[in-house]
Amino acid sequence: MTPSLNRTEVRTRRAVPDLLADLLAGPALPGARCAGLAPEHDVDPLPGETHDQHAARLTRAAARCADCPASTTCAQIAAELPERFRVGIWAGRAHGLPHVRRGAA
């Protein structure tokens, strides 16, 4: 039996992924080096991507953040997100990636 969700949970489950996409593509992070590159920062491997390619992509994503002018704002946004949505690369840090050592990506 699947537990039922209340209306707030349903709205949150739909709204947060949309919020994440908007943040990476929109003006909320002016000057962000990741703008328009959301798949580069995603947790899940891309179709056809090997483990090594996945790790290399996340390493590139984290490196892109190194001197990004939006890094502080990005870190603040990540800190405010529910943990289950704080996944991938945020302000140069890997979140929600148990197979990636902290600081490795």
Buried (B, 14 or more C-beta within 10 A) or exposed (E): EEEEEEEEEEEBEEEBEEBBEEBBBEEBBEEBBBBEBBEBBBBEBEEEEEEEEBBEBBBBBBEBBEEBEBBEBBBEBBEEBEEEBBBBBBBBBBBEBEEBEEEEB
